[in-house]
Each structure stands twice: as structure tokens, then as C-alpha cells.
Amino acid sequence: MTGDPSLAADLHNIRLPLRLRAVPTLQRDPAGPIFVPAVLPENLGDASFRTDLGLRYAYLAGAMANGIASVEMVESMARAGMLGFFGAAGLPTAQVAAAIDRLQAAVPDLPHGFNLIHSPAEPRLEAEVADLYLHRRVRLVEASAYLDLTLPIVKYRTAGLRQGPDGRVIAPNRLIAKVSRIEVATRFFSPPPERLVAELVRQGHLSAEQAELARRIPMAQDVTAEADSGGHTDNRPAITLVPTLLALRDRLSAHFDVPLRVGAAGGIATPAGLAAALQLGAAYVLTGSINQACRESGSSDLVREMLAAAEQADVIMAPAADMFEMGVKLQVLKRGTLFAMRAQKLYDLYRSYNKLEDIPAAERANLEKTIFRLPLETVWQQTHDFWQQRDPAQLERAAHDGKHRMALVFRWYLGLSSRWANAGDPDRKIDYQIWCGPAMGAFNEWTRGSDLQDWRNRRIVTVARNLLAGACVLIRLHLLRSQGVAIPSDWAIVRPRTEAELAALFG
């Protein structure tokens, strides 16, 4: 079944309202007038979210670690009226400071943010980054991978609290928390924990008056429901996670003077996915995997090429470097790399033995030949030199804890594997750790046959605008269906638009 081509074209013109009394090419029962309003990209999502953050579009790019969410990516998003977060996780504080300098100079008055990741294995680094943000007046942070709240993140959120003329609490520093569990979302939608606030008062970072004000604010006004995403993930289905967090928001919102909001992330890769997230009630959407495949990302062309060939089933869970000892896993690309299998092998050895010396000689020789490509003594020396600069306390622990020393050696491989990928080291391609969710395969399937099929044409704002525009078309189709209209199947085909078409549409 097909419809009037001119009517279909009008429907795809998202800025043109349709008022129809007769639709001879469509089936509708009962008969009567049909109205389909214009659906504009700048009206999608929660209006208060866009206003509070100074955005034109409720579209965010998440902070992929090791600078994959690069300065260039964040700047492009800011100039387009969207929001990007610099991927500070895994980087030394000096490199994060340099990124702050560049972005504050390039887009000083436009919305942009930085990442603060929970680092249970490196609490000092988490504290240093939080203090850096306070010192450099970074006002917006994406908090990710938190299992529980920590002193550094509470210190960041509560710094500078004061009461405004209208009696409301003014909190200069804003968090957007990314979570996949209701208990973690509850902590962020609640005031800062009393015990941590008391500790900050004891240390002199907060006054008694500020401690009282802290009871009146949520840790985060905005919480992103992270579904089946790349990197750290619990592989939650968005269709259950988002409504669960929306219900939590409704239960807790009465405690605060500001609105609580829930965004959606994980699997956002097509217009249908974006439209579905918004119609579930998400205040905003946040993308990740598909951004790594864009030209502005801090990854390499080799990785972009691998991502462009990925299908939805080409992902797998693997041990995470930053939470290796805890058994935490993250989602990575499986196609074209042996990283996941090799990382799991290292974790199995870690579980089986108490120190490197306990590993059987044949197993040790296999590690040195296939995974490390170096003698274990050399790997330990490089590991020692790294931690000597980054956190000498790790070495002090390793000196009397053989299992911890083994974990540091194994994390050498897990840590470098992502850096080999970002650098595009051709000799280590089989070991690339590429954070990726099934969204990547969905995006590749949607863009097949279009300009965006070629990774060389993928730019983050072009991708974002295509998803927003396509979602608007699908929402209009839903409005037609809700009025009893049977939609021709070809009307729901939303193909990526060219740069010229997007320029005309977005202005």
C-alpha cells in the first residue's frame, strides 16, 4: 500500500502542519478532519531541561573515556546548540586540564561539560579530577559508573552552595548522572548523604549553613537511564529501565524545589530509537557508540573503519580495566579483535592464582607469546614505572600483596588495549579494546546506501541532526496513526539527509 507522494513529502517536511478533511489515498475510520502539527527538533524532549542548560536541542553526546569524546566533538556539539561531555576518564589530570583550557577558550559561553568517573581502584585520581573541576570552575559534569556516592563527587556538587533572594538553594555545580540501577538512581535523586556532608564540614570544605542547604537539593537534577550501551553497562532494556526511573522521579520530586528529569541512553542510534525514547517520557537523549565512529572522535581511522562494519551481534562483554578485581565488565566490539577473549583469559587466571609466580610455566609462556608479547618481567617494569608516576600507593600495596601485583600486570594489557585502538597501532589491531554497544550495528544498517555509510562522512552534528529530523517524521506518523489512519509502509522510511538538506531544515 502506498500513498499520495505529495502528501508523503509534506509529512516529511517536519515544519509544515497538515490539516486534512479528506485523505482519499489513506484508510481511516471514522471519517473526519485530521490534524498533524509541525514537530520541530528544537521542541523534542523536556523544555525545562533545554532552558536550564541553555540548549536548543535536548540531544547529548556522552563522555567516552580516554578522550574519545574529544575537545573537537564537544566544541562541535556546543556550536550546534547541543551538549557534549569531554571523555576525561582514564586520562592524567594534566591532559584533562589542557582540555578544560581549550574548551573554556573556544566555547566559553556555550554549554559543555566534562566527565567524572567512579574510580574505586584509584580514589586519589577521582579526587584530583573533582578538585580540578572545582579549581577551574567547571560547572557541568557527567557522573558515570558510580556504584555508590563518594566524597569527591559530593564535594563537587555541594561546593559554593548558597541561598538566593527567593529562599531557594543555589548550587553552582550541576551533575548529570548516568545510571542503570534504581538504587543508584535513588542516591542521585536524593540529597547528599549526611555522613559525607559531615565529613566535608569537618575538613573545612563546607560551612554548617551549607550543610543545611545540602539537605534541600538532589545530588543530580538529571539522571540518564543507561540501557544496553558500550563500555560500562548492565545491558538493561530501555523499555523497562526508563519507565522505572520515571516512576522513581515521580516519587521523589515532591522533596525538591527543582524538577527531576530522566534522560535515555544506550541503543540510541536510529530515528526510531530516538523517537521511542522520547515517547517513553525521556527528557533528553544521550548517544555514545555512534559518536566514536565520527570524524571528530579521539579514536583512530582504523577503529572508525571497524565500527562502520559492525552489526548488532558483533559485541561482547569483557573485563573492565578500572574495576578488574571487582569482576565488573563492559561492552566492546567483538568483530575483528580478540580483546574480549584475551581479557577474559587474564581474569580467569587472576581468579585461579594468588600471584604471578603460581601460574604454570606453560601458561606463563603462552601469555608472554600471545597476549603480552613481552616477558612478564618487562611488563611489570613498565607497570611499575606507570604507577610510580600515577599513584605510588598502588606499588606499596603490590609489594606485599602478590594478587594485587598480578592484577596490575594484567591491567597493563587491558589499559593499553584501548590506547592502541585510539592510536591506530596496526601491529596491535587484534588486541583493540573498542567500547561499543548494539547501537553501532543499528546505525550502520540504517545508513546503508546513504552518504553516512562511509565513515569518512560521519560527523557528529550531521549524525545528530539526522536522528532528530528522522524522529520528528516518525512522531508525526504516530500522530496520524493515533487518529485512526492506516499509514502506507513506505511513508515510514526515513533515510539520512544530505548536509544541504539538513542546513535548510535546521537553519
C-alpha positions as CSV (number, residue, x, y, z in Angstrom):
1,M,0.0,0.0,0.0
2,T,1.4,3.4,-1.0
3,G,0.0,6.9,-0.5
4,D,-0.1,10.2,-2.3
5,P,3.6,11.2,-2.9
6,S,2.9,14.9,-2.3
7,L,1.2,14.1,1.0
8,A,4.1,11.9,2.0
9,A,6.5,14.7,1.1
10,D,4.5,17.2,3.2
11,L,4.6,14.7,6.1
12,H,8.4,14.5,5.9
13,N,8.5,18.3,6.0
14,I,8.5,18.5,9.8
15,R,7.9,22.2,9.8
16,L,4.7,22.1,7.8
17,P,1.4,21.3,9.7
18,L,-1.1,19.2,7.9
19,R,-4.9,19.9,8.1
20,L,-6.8,17.4,6.1
21,R,-10.5,16.7,5.8
22,A,-10.3,14.0,3.2
23,V,-7.5,11.5,2.7
24,P,-8.6,9.6,-0.4
25,T,-5.3,7.6,-0.6
26,L,-5.4,6.5,3.1
27,Q,-7.8,4.3,5.0
28,R,-9.4,6.0,8.0
29,D,-12.3,5.1,10.2
30,P,-14.2,7.0,11.4
31,A,-14.1,9.8,8.7
32,G,-13.5,13.4,9.8
33,P,-10.8,16.1,9.9
34,I,-7.2,15.1,10.5
35,F,-4.6,17.4,12.0
36,V,-0.9,16.7,12.2
37,P,1.1,19.6,13.8
38,A,4.6,20.6,12.9
39,V,7.1,18.6,15.0
40,L,10.3,20.6,15.4
41,P,13.6,19.2,16.6
42,E,14.0,22.1,19.0
43,N,10.8,21.1,20.7
44,L,11.7,17.5,21.4
45,G,12.3,16.5,25.0
46,D,11.7,18.5,28.2
47,A,11.5,22.2,27.7
48,S,12.8,22.9,31.3
49,F,15.9,20.8,30.5
50,R,16.7,22.8,27.4
51,T,16.1,26.1,29.3
52,D,18.1,25.1,32.4
53,L,21.2,24.0,30.4
54,G,20.9,26.7,27.7
55,L,20.4,24.2,24.8
56,R,18.5,24.4,21.6
57,Y,18.1,20.6,21.4
58,A,17.7,18.0,24.1
59,Y,20.4,15.9,22.5
60,L,23.6,15.0,24.3
61,A,26.9,13.2,23.4
62,G,28.2,11.1,26.3
63,A,31.8,11.2,27.6
64,M,33.5,8.2,26.1
65,A,36.7,7.7,28.0
66,N,40.4,8.3,27.1
67,G,39.4,11.4,25.2
68,I,37.4,9.5,22.6
69,A,34.7,12.2,23.4
70,S,37.3,14.8,22.3
71,V,37.6,18.5,22.6
72,E,36.6,18.8,18.9
73,M,33.5,16.7,19.5
74,V,32.4,18.7,22.5
75,E,33.0,22.0,20.7
76,S,31.0,20.9,17.6
77,M,28.1,19.9,19.8
78,A,28.2,23.3,21.7
79,R,28.2,25.3,18.5
80,A,25.2,23.3,17.2
81,G,23.0,24.0,20.3
82,M,23.6,20.6,21.8
83,L,25.6,19.3,24.7
84,G,28.8,17.2,24.7
85,F,30.9,15.9,27.6
86,F,34.7,15.5,27.3
87,G,35.9,12.0,28.0
88,A,38.2,12.6,30.9
89,A,38.1,9.1,32.3
90,G,41.4,7.3,32.1
91,L,43.4,10.5,31.3
92,P,46.0,12.1,33.6
93,T,44.8,15.3,35.2
94,A,47.3,17.4,33.2
95,Q,45.6,16.2,30.0
96,V,42.2,17.0,31.4
97,A,43.3,20.4,32.5
98,A,44.5,21.1,28.9
99,A,41.1,20.1,27.6
100,I,39.4,22.5,30.0
101,D,41.7,25.3,28.9
102,R,40.9,24.6,25.2
103,L,37.1,24.4,25.7
104,Q,36.9,27.4,28.0
105,A,38.7,29.4,25.4
106,A,36.8,28.1,22.4
107,V,33.2,28.0,23.7
108,P,33.3,30.0,27.0
109,D,29.6,30.9,26.9
110,L,28.2,27.8,25.3
111,P,27.1,24.6,27.2
112,H,29.7,21.9,27.5
113,G,30.8,19.5,30.2
114,F,33.3,17.0,31.5
115,N,33.2,13.5,32.9
116,L,33.8,12.3,36.4
117,I,34.0,8.6,36.6
118,H,33.8,6.4,39.8
119,S,37.3,5.0,40.4
120,P,37.2,2.5,43.3
121,A,40.7,1.3,42.3
122,E,42.1,4.8,42.1
123,P,40.3,7.0,44.6
124,R,43.1,9.6,44.5
125,L,42.6,10.2,40.8
126,E,38.9,10.7,41.2
127,A,39.6,13.2,44.0
128,E,42.2,15.0,41.9
129,V,39.9,15.4,38.9
130,A,37.0,16.6,41.1
131,D,39.3,19.2,42.7
132,L,40.5,20.2,39.2
133,Y,36.9,20.9,38.2
134,L,36.3,23.0,41.3
135,H,39.5,24.9,40.7
136,R,38.8,25.6,37.0
137,R,35.1,26.4,37.6
138,V,33.8,23.5,35.5
139,R,30.1,23.9,36.2
140,L,28.7,20.8,34.5
141,V,29.8,17.2,35.0
142,E,28.6,13.8,33.7
143,A,28.9,11.3,36.5
144,S,29.4,7.8,35.3
145,A,30.0,4.2,36.5
146,Y,29.1,5.1,40.1
147,L,28.1,2.2,42.4
148,D,27.8,4.5,45.4
149,L,28.4,8.1,46.1
150,T,31.9,9.2,47.1
151,L,33.3,12.1,48.9
152,P,34.8,13.8,45.8
153,I,31.5,13.9,43.9
154,V,29.6,15.2,46.9
155,K,32.3,17.8,47.4
156,Y,31.9,18.9,43.8
157,R,28.1,19.1,44.0
158,T,27.9,21.0,47.3
159,A,30.8,23.4,46.7
160,G,29.6,27.1,46.7
161,L,26.0,26.4,48.0
162,R,24.1,29.5,49.0
163,Q,20.6,30.7,49.4
164,G,19.1,33.0,46.8
165,P,16.9,36.1,47.5
166,D,13.8,34.0,46.9
167,G,14.9,31.5,49.6
168,R,15.8,28.8,47.1
169,V,19.2,27.0,47.2
170,I,21.6,28.0,44.5
171,A,24.0,25.2,43.6
172,P,26.7,26.4,41.1
173,N,27.8,22.9,40.1
174,R,25.4,20.6,38.2
175,L,25.6,16.8,37.8
176,I,24.0,14.7,35.1
177,A,24.3,11.2,36.4
178,K,24.4,8.1,34.2
179,V,22.9,5.0,35.9
180,S,21.4,1.6,35.1
181,R,20.2,0.6,38.6
182,I,17.3,2.0,40.5
183,E,19.3,2.0,43.8
184,V,22.0,4.2,42.3
185,A,19.4,6.5,40.7
186,T,17.8,6.8,44.1
187,R,21.1,8.1,45.6
188,F,21.4,10.7,42.8
189,F,17.8,11.8,43.1
190,S,18.3,12.3,46.9
191,P,20.2,14.9,48.9
192,P,23.9,14.3,49.5
193,P,24.5,11.6,52.2
194,E,24.6,13.1,55.7
195,R,27.8,11.3,56.6
196,L,29.7,12.7,53.6
197,V,28.4,16.2,54.2
198,A,29.5,16.0,57.8
199,E,33.0,14.9,56.7
200,L,33.2,17.9,54.3
201,V,32.2,20.2,57.2
202,R,34.9,18.5,59.4
203,Q,37.5,19.1,56.7
204,G,36.5,22.7,56.3
205,H,35.1,22.4,52.7
206,L,31.5,23.3,53.8
207,S,30.1,25.5,56.5
208,A,27.4,24.5,58.8
209,E,24.9,26.7,56.9
210,Q,25.9,25.0,53.6
211,A,25.4,21.6,55.2
212,E,21.8,22.6,56.0
213,L,21.3,23.8,52.4
214,A,22.6,20.5,51.1
215,R,19.6,18.7,52.6
216,R,17.4,20.6,50.2
217,I,19.0,19.7,46.9
218,P,19.2,16.4,44.9
219,M,22.7,15.2,44.1
220,A,21.6,15.3,40.5
221,Q,18.6,17.0,39.0
222,D,19.0,14.9,35.8
223,V,19.6,11.2,35.7
224,T,20.3,9.3,32.5
225,A,18.9,5.8,32.2
226,E,21.8,3.9,30.6
227,A,20.4,0.9,28.9
228,D,22.4,-1.5,26.6
229,S,25.4,0.7,25.9
230,G,29.0,0.5,25.0
231,G,31.6,0.5,27.9
232,H,30.3,0.1,31.4
233,T,26.8,-1.3,31.2
234,D,24.3,-3.7,32.8
235,N,22.7,-4.4,29.4
236,R,19.4,-3.1,30.6
237,P,16.5,-2.9,28.1
238,A,15.5,0.8,27.8
239,I,11.8,-0.1,27.5
240,T,11.8,-1.2,31.2
241,L,14.6,0.9,32.6
242,V,13.3,4.3,31.5
243,P,9.7,3.8,32.9
244,T,11.2,2.5,36.2
245,L,13.3,5.6,36.7
246,L,10.4,7.9,35.6
247,A,8.3,6.3,38.4
248,L,11.2,6.9,40.8
249,R,11.4,10.5,39.7
250,D,7.7,11.0,40.4
251,R,8.0,9.5,43.9
252,L,11.0,11.7,44.9
253,S,10.2,15.0,43.1
254,A,8.0,16.4,45.8
255,H,11.0,16.8,48.1
256,F,12.7,19.5,46.0
257,D,12.1,22.9,44.5
258,V,13.5,21.9,41.2
259,P,12.1,19.4,38.7
260,L,13.8,16.0,38.5
261,R,14.2,14.6,35.0
262,V,15.2,11.3,33.4
263,G,17.1,11.0,30.1
264,A,17.7,8.0,27.9
265,A,21.0,6.4,26.7
266,G,22.1,3.1,25.3
267,G,20.9,2.0,21.9
268,I,20.1,5.5,20.6
269,A,21.3,5.1,17.0
270,T,18.3,5.5,14.7
271,P,15.4,7.9,14.3
272,A,13.0,5.2,15.6
273,G,15.1,4.6,18.7
274,L,15.3,8.3,19.5
275,A,11.6,8.8,18.9
276,A,10.8,5.8,21.1
277,A,12.9,7.1,24.0
278,L,11.2,10.5,23.8
279,Q,7.7,9.0,23.7
280,L,8.6,6.8,26.7
281,G,9.0,10.2,28.5
282,A,12.7,10.8,28.4
283,A,13.6,14.5,28.9
284,Y,16.6,14.2,26.6
285,V,18.6,11.5,24.8
286,L,22.3,10.8,25.1
287,T,24.3,9.0,22.4
288,G,27.7,7.2,22.7
289,S,28.8,4.3,20.5
290,I,27.8,6.0,17.2
291,N,29.9,9.1,18.1
292,Q,33.1,7.1,18.3
293,A,32.7,6.3,14.6
294,C,32.5,10.1,13.8
295,R,35.4,12.0,12.4
296,E,35.8,14.3,15.4
297,S,36.2,11.5,17.9
298,G,39.5,10.9,19.6
299,S,39.7,7.4,18.2
300,S,41.6,6.3,15.1
301,D,40.6,5.8,11.4
302,L,41.3,2.0,11.8
303,V,38.7,1.9,14.6
304,R,36.2,4.0,12.7
305,E,36.6,1.6,9.8
306,M,36.0,-1.4,12.1
307,L,33.0,0.2,13.7
308,A,31.4,1.0,10.3
309,A,31.5,-2.7,9.5
310,A,29.9,-3.8,12.8
311,E,26.5,-5.5,13.1
312,Q,24.3,-5.6,16.1
313,A,25.5,-9.1,17.2
314,D,29.2,-8.0,16.9
315,V,29.5,-7.0,20.6
316,I,30.5,-8.9,23.7
317,M,31.1,-8.3,27.4
318,A,34.7,-8.2,28.7
319,P,36.5,-7.4,32.0
320,A,37.0,-3.7,32.7
321,A,40.4,-2.4,33.4
322,D,39.4,0.1,36.0
323,M,37.3,-2.4,38.0
324,F,39.2,-5.6,37.1
325,E,39.5,-7.0,40.6
326,M,35.7,-6.5,41.2
327,G,34.8,-8.5,38.2
328,V,33.0,-5.6,36.5
329,K,32.5,-6.0,32.8
330,L,32.0,-3.6,29.9
331,Q,30.7,-4.0,26.4
332,V,33.1,-4.0,23.5
333,L,33.4,-4.7,19.8
334,K,33.9,-8.4,19.1
335,R,34.3,-8.4,15.3
336,G,37.9,-8.1,14.2
337,T,39.5,-8.2,17.6
338,L,40.5,-10.9,20.2
339,F,40.5,-8.4,23.1
340,A,37.4,-9.8,24.9
341,M,38.6,-13.4,24.8
342,R,42.1,-12.5,25.9
343,A,40.9,-10.2,28.7
344,Q,38.6,-12.9,30.0
345,K,41.6,-15.3,30.0
346,L,43.5,-12.9,32.2
347,Y,40.6,-12.6,34.6
348,D,40.3,-16.3,34.8
349,L,43.9,-16.6,35.7
350,Y,43.5,-13.8,38.3
351,R,40.7,-15.8,39.9
352,S,42.7,-19.1,39.8
353,Y,46.0,-18.0,41.3
354,N,47.3,-15.8,44.1
355,K,50.4,-14.4,42.4
356,L,52.2,-14.4,39.1
357,E,54.7,-17.0,40.3
358,D,51.9,-19.5,40.8
359,I,50.9,-19.5,37.1
360,P,52.2,-22.7,35.5
361,A,55.3,-22.3,33.2
362,A,53.4,-23.3,30.1
363,E,50.6,-20.9,30.8
364,R,53.1,-18.1,31.5
365,A,54.9,-18.8,28.3
366,N,51.7,-18.6,26.4
367,L,50.8,-15.2,28.0
368,E,54.2,-13.8,27.1
369,K,53.9,-15.0,23.5
370,T,50.3,-14.3,22.5
371,I,48.9,-11.6,24.8
372,F,51.7,-9.5,26.3
373,R,54.3,-10.2,23.5
374,L,56.9,-9.4,26.2
375,P,58.4,-11.2,29.2
376,L,56.3,-10.7,32.3
377,E,59.3,-9.1,34.0
378,T,59.3,-6.4,31.3
379,V,55.6,-5.9,31.6
380,W,56.0,-5.5,35.4
381,Q,58.7,-2.9,34.9
382,Q,56.6,-0.9,32.6
383,T,53.7,-1.3,35.0
384,H,55.9,-0.1,37.9
385,D,57.0,2.9,36.0
386,F,53.4,3.9,35.2
387,W,52.1,3.6,38.7
388,Q,55.2,5.4,40.1
389,Q,54.0,8.5,38.3
390,R,50.3,8.0,38.6
391,D,49.7,6.5,42.1
392,P,52.7,5.1,44.1
393,A,50.3,3.7,46.7
394,Q,49.4,1.0,44.2
395,L,53.1,-0.1,44.2
396,E,53.2,-0.1,48.0
397,R,50.3,-2.4,48.1
398,A,51.7,-4.6,45.4
399,A,55.0,-5.0,47.3
400,H,53.3,-7.2,50.0
401,D,50.2,-8.4,48.0
402,G,51.1,-10.7,45.2
403,K,47.5,-10.9,43.9
404,H,47.3,-7.1,43.6
405,R,50.6,-7.1,41.7
406,M,49.2,-9.7,39.3
407,A,46.1,-7.6,38.8
408,L,48.3,-4.5,37.9
409,V,50.2,-6.6,35.4
410,F,47.0,-7.9,33.8
411,R,45.6,-4.4,33.8
412,W,48.7,-3.3,31.8
413,Y,47.1,-5.2,28.8
414,L,43.5,-4.0,29.5
415,G,44.7,-0.4,29.8
416,L,46.9,-0.3,26.8
417,S,44.4,-2.1,24.5
418,S,42.2,0.9,24.4
419,R,45.2,3.2,23.8
420,W,46.4,1.0,21.0
421,A,43.0,1.4,19.4
422,N,42.9,5.2,19.8
423,A,46.4,5.5,18.4
424,G,45.5,3.2,15.5
425,D,48.6,0.9,16.2
426,P,48.4,-1.5,13.2
427,D,50.6,-4.1,14.9
428,R,48.1,-4.4,17.8
429,K,44.9,-4.3,15.8
430,I,43.9,-7.8,17.0
431,D,44.1,-6.5,20.6
432,Y,42.0,-3.4,20.2
433,Q,39.5,-2.7,23.0
434,I,36.7,-0.7,21.4
435,W,33.8,0.2,23.6
436,C,30.7,-0.4,21.6
437,G,27.0,-1.4,22.0
438,P,24.5,-2.9,19.6
439,A,23.5,0.7,18.7
440,M,26.5,0.7,16.3
441,G,25.1,-2.1,14.2
442,A,21.7,-0.5,14.1
443,F,23.2,2.8,12.9
444,N,25.2,1.0,10.2
445,E,22.1,-0.8,9.0
446,W,20.1,2.5,8.9
447,T,22.7,4.4,7.0
448,R,23.4,1.6,4.5
449,G,23.3,3.0,0.9
450,S,23.5,6.7,2.1
451,D,26.4,9.1,2.4
452,L,26.7,8.2,6.1
453,Q,27.5,4.6,5.2
454,D,31.1,5.7,4.6
455,W,32.8,6.5,8.0
456,R,34.6,9.4,6.3
457,N,31.3,11.3,6.0
458,R,30.3,10.8,9.6
459,R,30.4,14.0,11.6
460,I,28.8,14.3,15.0
461,V,26.4,17.2,14.2
462,T,25.4,15.7,10.9
463,V,24.5,12.4,12.7
464,A,22.7,14.2,15.4
465,R,20.6,16.3,13.1
466,N,19.6,13.3,11.0
467,L,18.5,11.4,14.1
468,L,16.5,14.4,15.4
469,A,14.9,15.1,12.0
470,G,14.0,11.5,11.4
471,A,12.5,11.2,14.9
472,C,10.2,14.2,14.1
473,V,8.9,12.4,11.0
474,L,8.2,9.2,12.9
475,I,6.4,11.1,15.7
476,R,4.2,12.8,13.1
477,L,3.4,9.3,11.7
478,H,2.4,8.2,15.2
479,L,0.1,11.2,15.4
480,L,-1.6,10.1,12.2
481,R,-1.9,6.5,13.5
482,S,-3.4,7.8,16.7
483,Q,-6.2,9.4,14.7
484,G,-7.1,6.1,13.1
485,V,-5.2,6.5,9.8
486,A,-3.6,3.4,8.2
487,I,-0.1,4.5,7.2
488,P,1.5,3.3,3.9
489,S,4.6,1.4,4.8
490,D,6.8,3.5,2.5
491,W,6.0,6.6,4.4
492,A,7.9,5.4,7.5
493,I,11.1,5.0,5.5
494,V,13.3,7.8,6.9
495,R,16.6,8.0,5.2
496,P,19.6,10.1,6.2
497,R,19.5,13.6,4.7
498,T,22.4,15.3,3.0
499,E,24.3,18.2,4.5
500,A,22.5,20.7,2.2
501,E,19.0,19.3,3.2
502,L,20.0,19.5,6.9
503,A,21.2,23.1,6.5
504,A,17.9,24.1,5.1
505,L,16.0,22.3,7.8
506,F,18.0,23.4,10.8
507,G,19.0,26.9,9.6
